[in-house]
Amino acid sequence: MLLPCDQTDELESICDDIQVNLQGLSDPSKVVLDIIQNPIIQKCEMGDNVVIIDDSHILLLIVLMRISPDIKPHVREDAMKLALDLKANMKENNGNSLVVLGFLLLLSIYGLVPSFNEDDVLKLFGLVSQYDIGVELFGALGFADKISDFVQSLIKKQQYDEAVRFSCAYNFSNNTQLVDIFQEHVQNLNLIFESSCKEANSIEIKVFFFLFNFMKHSIFIPFHQL
């Protein structure tokens, strides 16, 4: 099964097929909940009451978000119960990224954001920042105005690719604070790599240093000012 972060023609074709099928249902939002809560294959070893989220469920939720169906009150209540189960599951599984992604998708699709602590929800994006849908959900859940602090937290965790992806997605390439953050990071890396090259005449280090400089001059922030 393809992971939800893989942007391929095959994945798009699968999503299109799922969308056609869901749109033919009278209440797709309820059907998707039923599929997640009542899997065909029970995973008894995980416990009778444990909700399992896999990549097929993530695809269903992503397509459901595309459809943006009307959510009936009783369906929202069921979604809330599932969200609480997933929240408990996250604690037991040390923040499994698919469980976190499923939780965030539920919050967005079923309008559950006000029921959870905003800061707690925001922290979860650090666990799903590698997914394109995670970038999209960041704005959908109303966190676009917190992009600067979030990107800084990603950099502190050395999640540099994710930091660049989020910055680009929310058009913060000209934000002075973000530029300063990235410039400081680049300067620190320059010092580390230059020191390493002096101590060891390693081909690997030189190649890595070259690739780093290539990235530095190709990235969306004006690093040529360094």
N, C-alpha and C positions, 0 to 999 in steps of 0.2 A: 504493500500500500504506500502511496506517495505521501510524504509529509506535507502539511499545509503550507509550509514556507517555500515549497518547490514550485516556481512559476514555469510550468511547462504546458505545451499544447495538450498533452494527455490529461493533465490535471484540469485544464479549462474545459475540455470535452466532458470529463466526469461531472464537473460542477454544472455544466449546461444541462446534462441529462437529469441530474438531481433537481435542478430548478424546474424543469418541465413537469416532473412528477409531483413535486410539492405544490406547484401552482394549480394542479388538477384536484387538490384536496380541499374539502370544505373548511378545515381548520388545521393548516400545516403546523402552526405553533404548538398545538396539542400533540399532534402525531410525533413530532421530533422529540418532545419531552417523553412520550411513552416509549419511544425507541431507546432513549438513553437510560431510562429508569427500569426498563424490562428487556434486557438483552436476550437474544435468542440462546446464546451460550452462557450459562451461569458460571461465574468464576468463584466456586464455593470456597476455594482455599483463601480467598480474601475476606471471607465473612459474608453472611447472608444480607447484611444491611449496607454493605459498602458499594458505592456507586463507582463504576469504572468508566473512565473517559479514554477513548482511543482516537486515532486520527480520523476514522470514519465518522465519529460523532462530531469532531471539529469541522469536517467538511459540511456536514448537515447544518451545523449552526452558522457557518459562514454563508452558505447559500440562503438560509432562512433570513439572515441579516440583509442580504441583497433584496429579498422579496419585501421586507419590512411589513409583515402582516399586522392586522389589527389584533390586539391581545385582549381577550375577554378576562374579566375579573377573576373567575375561578381558575383559568389557565395561569394567570399571573401568580396566584397563590401557590399552585403546584410548582411553578418555576422557582418561587422563593424557597420552598422546601428543598428543592434540588440544589439550589445555590448554597444553602446552609450545610447540606451534606457535603458538597464539594469543598466548602471552606474548612470543614472538619477534616476532610481527606487530605487537604493541602498540608495541614499541620502534621499529620501522621506520615506523610511521604516526603517531607522536607522540600516542599514547594515544587513538586513535579510540574514541569512546564506545560504539559498538555492539560493537566487538571486546572492549573491557573488560567490557561487560555480559555478553557471551557467555561470557567467561572466568569471571566470578564465578558465573554460573548453573551452569557445569560443575562448579565447586568444590563448590557446594551440593548439586546433584543426585547427583553421583557420589562424594561423600564424599572429596574431594581436599584439603581445607583443610590437614590436617597435613603435606602434602608441600611446602608453600610457606611462605615467611617471613611471619609474621603482620603485621609492620609494613608490609611491601611491599604486602600485600593490602589492608590498611586504607587506605593512601594512595590506592588506586584508586577508592575510593568518592567522592572529590572530583570524579572525572570522570563519574560516573553519578548524582550526587545529584539531578538534574532528573527522573529516572524514578521513578515510584511503586514499581516492582519493585526499584529500587536501595535504597529505604528498607526494604523488606521483607527484602531479602538481608542488610542490615546486621545485623539481629537473627538471621537464620537461620544466619549464619556465626559467630555468637558474639561480636559486637562491641558489644552493648547496654551493657555496663559502661564502654565508652569513649566514650559519647555526648557527655559534657561537652567533652572535648578535641577531638573531631571537630567539634562545632558551633563551637567557638572558631576552629578552622582555617578553617571555611567563612566565618565573619565576616571574618577577616583577608583572605580572597580576595574579599570583597565579594559573596559568594553568599548574600545575606540571605534570599531566599525559601526556599532549600534549608535554611538553618539553622533557620528557623521550622518547616518541614515535618518535619525530623528530630526537633526538640524536642517537637513535638506528638505525633508517632507513638510516642515512647518515654516519654510522660508525665513529662517533665522540666520542666513549666511552673512547678513550685513549687521547683525546685532553686535555691538561693540563688546559687550560682556562675554559673549561666546567666542569672539575672535581672541580676546585676551586669554581666555581659558585654554584654547587650542595653542596659542603662541607659547604660553608658559610650558605646556606639555611638550611641544616640539623642541624647545630650548633644552629642557631636561633630558630628552632622548638624545639630542645632539651631543651633550656632554658625556652621557653614558657610552654612546657608540664610539666617540672620538677616543675616550679613555681606553676602551676595549681594544681598539685598533693599535694603540701604542704598545699595549702589553702583549698582544699576540698578533702575529702576522698571519691571520687566518683568512683563507679564501671565503669561508662561510660568512665571516663577519663583514668582509668587504662587500660581498654580494648583498647582504642584508642592508648594509649602509647605503648602497646604491639604490636599492628598491625603496628604502625609506625616503631618500631624497627625491626620487621620482614621484612618490606619493605626495610628498610635501609640496612640490611645485605643480601638481595636477589637481590638488584638492580644491574644493569650492571656496575656501577661505584664502585671502590674499597673503599667503605665507612668504611671498617674495619680499615682503616688507621686513622680514626678520634680518 
